[in-house]
């Protein structure tokens, strides 16, 4: 299942995103694709950490 998010960044956050993308060497990716990659990585990392701590409980409605 895919979920579509739409969000906007402040000028300061966009500048940070631009610098991160360049530091990662991802100059061929669009800013949208790079932001999606970052968000996906962050969600995966947080899920693993919370699951390791026993904080993730499967909801019957999910």
VENHUVEN-V229286 format. One record per backbone hydrogen bond with DSSP energy under -0.5 kcal/mol. CO is the residue of the C=O (numbers start at 0). NH is the residue of the N-H. If there is no record, write none. Layout:
{{CO	NH} {CO	NH}}
This chain:
{{2	4} {9	13} {10	14} {11	15} {12	16} {13	17} {14	18} {15	19} {16	20} {17	21} {18	22} {19	23} {20	25} {21	24} {25	28} {29	33} {30	34} {31	35} {32	36} {33	37} {34	38} {35	39} {36	40} {37	41} {38	42} {39	43} {40	44} {41	45} {42	46} {43	47} {44	48} {45	49} {46	50} {47	51} {48	52} {49	54} {49	55} {50	53} {54	56} {58	61}}
